[in-house]
Amino acid sequence: MEKLTFEYKATKTIPQRSHVGVVGSGDLEVLLEPTSDNLASISVRTGSEGFGEVWKAVMDHFFTVNNISAKVTINDFGATPGVVSLRLAQALEVSLHGENN
């Protein structure tokens, strides 16, 4: 199990907490929590070790485009970068517009 952390400066807030996905084969779970400290703090737990640079590239892109202040927890079970991007976008959409699962 590998744990990765990332941090980005941010200016946009999110209105509510969200939770999407499940930890299962080839998937992941994303939890977003609003913060007021103008930072995105991301914690990733993954069973796939050695992909830190790939995770960094995905996080760099998402948080540069979205610029949200949030505490983000990601529990991964082998998701591809595309699935990670989709789950992050889905979690943001749920936070902005509801329909939390």
N, C-alpha and C positions, 0 to 999 in steps of 0.2 A: 504494500500500500504506500503510495507516494502522496505527500501533501505539498501543494503549491500555493503561494499567495501572490497577489498582485494588488497594486493600488494606483488609482488615477485621480487627478483633480477633476472636480465636476462643478457644474453650476445649476443643473436642473434637478428638481426634487420629484419624487414619485409620490402619489397620494396614498397608496395603501400597500400592504404586504401581499405577496403572491407566492404560490407554490404550484409548480407544474412538473410533470414527468414522474417516472418511477425509476428506482435503481433496479435494473434488470439487464439481462444479456443485451448488449449493444445499445443501451439507453442510459439516461441520466436524469437526475432530479435537480431542479433549480429552485432556490428560495431567494426572494428579494425582500428586503426590509428597508423602509424609508429611513434616512438619516438626515441630520441637519448640519453635518460637518464639512460639506462641500468636497467629499471624497467618495469614491467607489472603492470599497475594500472587498476583495474577492478571495475566498478560500475554496480550494479545489482538493477533494480527496478522490484519488483515482487508483484503480487496480492495475492500470497500464503504465508501468514505469518507463522513464526515458523519453517522454514526449513533451518536456517542459517548453522547448522552443515552439512547438506547434500550439500548445496552449497559450503561450504568450502572444503569438501572432493573432489568434482568434480573439483573445481578450483586448489586445491593442485596437483591432479593427472595431469591435463592437462598442467599446467605451469611448473611442474617438468619435464615432458617428453619433452615439446617443448621449454622451456627456451627463449621465445620471448619477446623483448622489444616492448611494445605497450600500447596505451590507448584503453581500451576495455569497450564498453557500451553494456549492455544486458538489454533488455526490455522483461519481461516474463509474459506470461498469462497461467501459470499452466503446463509448460512443465515438462516432467519426466527427471530424471538425464541422461538417455540414449539419449534423444533428445538434451539436453544441450551439452553433449559431441560431438554428431554428428554435431550440428550447429557450435560449436567452431572449430572443424576440418575442416568443410566446409569453414568457414570464413578464416582460415589460408591458405587453398588450393587456394581460390580465390585471396588472397593477394599475394601469391607466383607465381601464374600462370595466373592470369587474369580471365576474364569472370565474372566480377562484374554485379550484377543485380540491 
